[in-house]
Amino acid sequence: MATIAILGLGAMGQALAARLLTQGHAVTVWNRTRGKAMALAAKGAREAASAAEAVAASDIAVLCVLDYAAAAAVIDDAAPALAGRTLVNLTNGTPAQARAAAEHAAGLEAAYLDGGIMATPPMIGGEHALILYSGSKTTFDAHAATLEGLGTARYLGADAGLASLHDLALLSGMYGLFAGFFQATALVDSEGIGAGEFLKLLVPWMTAMMGELPGYAEKIDSGDHRVGVVSGLGMQTASLGNILTAISEQGVATDLLAPMLDLFRRRLGPGTADEDISGVFELIRRTRAGD
Ligand code: NDP
């Protein structure tokens, strides 16, 4: 069993602490605003008066606050106690912020892992909870068994920014899915069809369309968007144009889908009508040296 500090008792910090207590770990908790530790204290947590005191009582400090500005403030407060300990930062942020925090922790002689939580608080510890980690492999391996208790622990590499990169990329996919749902539902709503009713058609359709992704991925990885094309960019630009015309005619806003048609039209030119729509990836990807 480990001795663990949970720094930050928002909805997520509370869930992490509760889970670790259930698993029998010795948990010390701290939150900027007092009064949030009562339920955890009843389950056996000890409340520390400062972040430094919580860290000093523990081998691992799990930091989970609103953002990296808040995380930096807590790390500064806890700095005197961090040397020789492990800081696991599960605060949501950018890859650049994660890398800066890793450097800061190294300067304080703390081992550092950055994490991205792909779960809501009630999911913590459950079978669908996934937490992405990056940073020192040695540190991850040393604490993997403890971290697995919070959810499937997936280590992504030594670059501390990798967990955040994957976290934000997964969320980008999620928001794209939600955007499609909102746009499609607004279209049928224009004729009085309810969202719940429409879902019966939409979910199987979207599930079937997920089957297209491996083909697109292959084209993106090879850079060749002309292999095995069955629905070319020319046809799909006309089709998406029809969709946006219909959306406008129905009095529905086109905001969520219109940027995709702009990309299709920008990509469409002499010789690209027969390539796949995965070609639009070339318009949004970062240009690499040699391209
Ligand atoms: P909450 O809004 O519930 O809690 C925010 C926490 O941050 C509180 O403990 C708050 O302390 C603390 N905080 C804010 N500013 C500061 C500061 N300047 N100094 C010290 N502490 C500060 O957020 P969650 O617990 O839900 O989220 C925490 C992290 O987990 C976020 O980065 C979030 O993106 C991530 N996350 C959350 C998920 C969710 O569904 N909730 C899902 C996946 C990730 P105080 O009580 O004093 O205000």
Residues whose N, C-alpha, C, O or C-beta is under 5 A from the ligand:
A	BS01	NDP	G8 L9 G10 A11 M12 G13 N31 R32 T33 C64 V65 L66 D67 A70 A73 L90 T91 N92 I117 A119 T120 P121
